[in-house]
Amino acid sequence: MRLKSKPFDFMAQIQTSSLVKVAREAGVALSTASLAMRGSPLVKAATAERVKAVAERLGYRADLRMGSLMARIRRAKGAPDRERLAFVWVSATRADTRREGFCQASLAGAKRRAEELGCALDEFWLHDGGMTEARLEKILVTRGITGVVFSAPLRDMEVTVDWNWGCFAAAIIGNSEFHPSLHRAGHYHYRSMWTAMEKLRLAGCLRPAVVLHEPHHRRIHGVHQAAFLTNHPLPEQALGMTRFGLPASGAALRTWIAKVKADALIFVVTPPAEFSRELAGIKTLRSIVSLGASSTGMPGMDMREDLVAAGAVDLVVAQLHRNERGVPERPKTLLLEGEWRE
């Protein structure tokens, strides 16, 4: 007599309350259950609610190792079959994003990280070419895109996006105020100034001065100045050795340096070439560094905008793996250090 055996359910063995079991209990296909748990607009609202209710009852939780496996599988597929993320330029035009090195580095880093995680990345411009917030939201929902990375604004100090956030897992790049509050990835600006001060200390500089940048100062809530004052060799004189913005001419900058008796100079924003030439002739300056030195020959900090953007992609994909959508109750901030360049 031949005994019939049940087929071995490998997926069910991986996780007791697997997504396979959720799909069976909810009476839907596995692909439908997966889309429902990821908040896809391709699944009817009633079906999605039924799937989620079953998942909650069975105690289903996304398997992080399975998520990693699926990322590998998606990488092996063609781009049309992959999870697609949106990279949304907040206040930049198409011309800005193709001209500015900061924008190019951010996009390259985000694309590279999305590829590593098995996703594709599509660009969108929030206010360029007649686009509106409502129109862009509709486009993303129609295309089934639920993961969104917002660029750092080039100009705006505050950004508000009025969407139905329950459809999206999102994160922002940079330090500008964003409404609603989302997870964000940014450069560790305090650490950059601390590193510059430490480098100058090791070089024997006792009277460093700093040229701050007013818009940047407000955007990052004054942390450059805070780090400069806290770590200055002469705390009682440190405030007098700061200024906001460059003077009208290189000669005027030379006069200010002589007045504060600086032996080193830190620029938050790399100065124009004519100022650099003027500074080269000041013998009392032992060192000149920049905290935005990624695209110049001046020593200083490369902020690695590409790694910051990659960090924002990580934040979005982590939410997708956890089936999280909407405005987070406690937004996380991921700060990434740059790299010192001599």
Residue pairs with C-beta under 8 A, 6 or more apart in sequence:
9 20
11 18
11 19
11 20
12 18
12 20
12 21
14 63
14 66
15 63
15 66
17 58
17 59
17 60
17 61
18 60
18 63
19 30
19 33
19 34
19 37
19 55
19 60
20 30
21 58
21 60
22 33
22 37
22 51
22 54
22 55
22 58
22 60
23 29
23 30
23 32
23 33
23 51
25 54
25 57
25 58
26 33
26 47
26 50
26 51
26 54
28 36
28 47
28 50
28 51
32 43
32 47
32 51
33 51
35 42
35 43
36 43
36 47
36 48
36 51
36 52
37 51
37 52
37 55
37 62
37 323
38 146
38 320
38 323
39 48
39 146
39 166
39 167
39 168
39 169
39 323
39 325
40 48
40 144
40 146
41 141
41 142
41 144
41 146
41 167
42 144
43 51
54 60
62 321
62 322
62 323
64 321
67 321
70 118
71 117
71 118
71 119
72 118
73 118
74 81
74 82
74 83
74 118
74 119
75 82
75 115
75 116
75 118
79 120
82 118
82 119
82 120
83 118
83 119
83 120
83 147
83 320
84 119
84 120
84 121
84 122
84 143
84 144
84 145
84 147
85 114
85 119
85 120
85 121
85 122
85 145
85 147
85 148
85 149
85 313
85 316
85 317
86 121
86 122
86 124
86 140
86 145
86 147
86 148
86 149
87 107
87 110
87 111
87 121
87 122
87 123
87 124
87 149
87 151
88 124
88 125
88 126
88 136
88 148
88 149
88 150
88 151
89 96
89 97
89 103
89 123
89 124
89 125
89 126
89 128
89 151
90 126
90 150
90 151
90 152
90 153
90 156
90 159
91 126
91 127
91 153
91 154
91 155
91 156
91 159
92 100
92 103
92 125
92 128
92 151
92 153
92 154
93 125
93 128
94 125
94 128
94 129
96 103
96 154
97 103
97 104
97 107
97 123
97 125
98 104
100 154
101 294
101 295
102 152
102 154
102 305
103 151
103 154
105 294
105 304
105 305
105 306
105 309
106 151
106 152
106 173
106 305
106 306
106 308
106 309
107 123
107 309
108 306
108 309
109 304
109 305
109 306
109 307
109 308
109 309
109 310
110 121
110 149
110 309
110 310
110 312
110 313
111 121
112 306
112 310
113 309
113 310
113 313
113 314
114 120
114 121
114 313
114 317
115 121
117 313
117 314
117 317
119 147
119 313
119 317
121 149
121 313
122 143
122 145
124 131
124 136
124 139
124 140
125 131
126 133
126 136
126 161
133 161
133 162
133 163
137 163
137 164
137 167
140 146
140 148
140 167
140 168
141 167
146 167
146 168
146 169
146 320
146 325
147 168
147 169
147 170
147 316
147 317
147 319
147 320
148 168
148 169
148 170
148 171
148 316
149 170
149 171
149 172
149 173
149 309
149 312
149 313
149 316
150 159
150 161
150 170
150 171
150 172
150 173
150 178
150 182
150 312
151 173
151 174
151 309
152 172
152 173
152 174
152 175
152 176
153 159
153 174
153 176
156 176
157 176
157 177
157 215
157 218
157 219
158 176
158 177
158 178
158 179
159 176
159 177
159 178
159 179
160 178
160 179
161 178
161 179
165 180
165 325
165 326
165 327
166 325
166 326
167 325
168 325
168 326
169 316
169 319
169 320
169 324
169 325
170 182
170 183
170 316
170 319
171 182
171 183
171 184
171 185
171 312
171 313
171 315
171 316
171 319
172 178
172 182
172 183
172 184
172 185
172 312
173 184
173 185
173 186
173 308
173 309
173 312
174 184
174 186
174 187
174 219
174 308
175 184
175 186
175 187
175 189
175 219
175 220
175 221
176 219
178 184
180 327
181 327
181 328
181 331
182 327
182 328
182 331
183 315
183 316
183 319
183 328
183 331
183 332
183 333
183 334
184 312
184 315
184 331
184 332
184 333
184 334
185 308
185 309
185 311
185 312
185 314
185 315
185 333
185 334
185 335
185 336
186 308
186 333
186 334
186 335
186 336
187 303
187 304
187 305
187 308
187 335
187 336
187 338
188 335
188 336
188 337
188 338
189 220
189 223
189 224
189 227
189 291
190 223
190 224
190 226
190 227
191 227
191 335
191 337
192 224
192 227
192 291
192 301
192 303
192 337
192 338
193 223
193 224
193 227
193 228
193 231
193 266
193 291
194 227
194 231
195 301
195 340
196 266
196 289
196 291
196 300
196 301
197 208
197 227
197 228
197 231
197 232
197 266
198 231
199 287
199 289
199 340
200 208
200 264
200 266
200 287
200 289
201 233
203 264
203 286
203 287
204 286
205 263
205 264
205 286
205 287
206 233
206 234
206 263
207 233
207 234
207 237
207 241
207 260
207 261
207 262
207 263
207 264
208 228
208 232
208 233
208 241
208 262
208 263
208 264
208 265
208 266
209 241
209 242
209 243
209 257
209 260
209 262
209 264
209 265
209 266
210 224
210 225
210 228
210 241
210 242
210 243
210 265
210 266
210 267
210 268
211 243
211 244
211 245
211 246
211 265
211 266
211 267
211 268
211 269
211 271
212 224
212 225
212 242
212 243
212 244
212 245
212 268
213 244
213 245
213 268
213 269
214 244
214 245
216 224
216 268
216 269
217 224
217 225
217 244
217 268
224 268
224 291
225 242
228 238
228 242
228 266
229 235
229 238
229 239
229 242
232 238
232 241
234 241
240 260
241 260
241 262
243 256
246 253
246 271
246 275
247 253
247 255
247 256
250 274
250 275
250 277
250 278
250 279
251 278
253 275
253 278
253 279
254 278
254 279
254 282
257 265
257 282
257 284
257 285
258 284
261 284
262 284
262 285
263 284
263 285
263 286
263 287
264 285
264 286
264 287
264 288
264 289
265 279
265 285
265 287
265 288
265 289
266 289
266 290
266 291
267 288
267 289
267 290
267 291
267 292
267 298
267 300
268 290
268 291
268 292
269 290
269 291
269 292
270 290
270 292
270 293
270 295
270 296
270 298
270 300
271 279
271 290
276 288
276 298
279 285
279 288
287 299
288 298
288 299
289 298
289 299
289 300
289 301
290 296
290 298
290 299
290 300
290 301
291 300
291 301
291 303
292 300
292 301
292 303
293 299
293 300
293 301
293 302
293 341
294 302
294 303
294 304
294 305
294 341
299 340
299 341
299 342
300 340
300 341
301 338
301 339
301 340
301 341
302 338
302 339
302 340
302 341
303 338
304 336
304 338
304 339
307 336
308 336
311 334
311 336
312 334
314 334
315 332
315 334
319 325
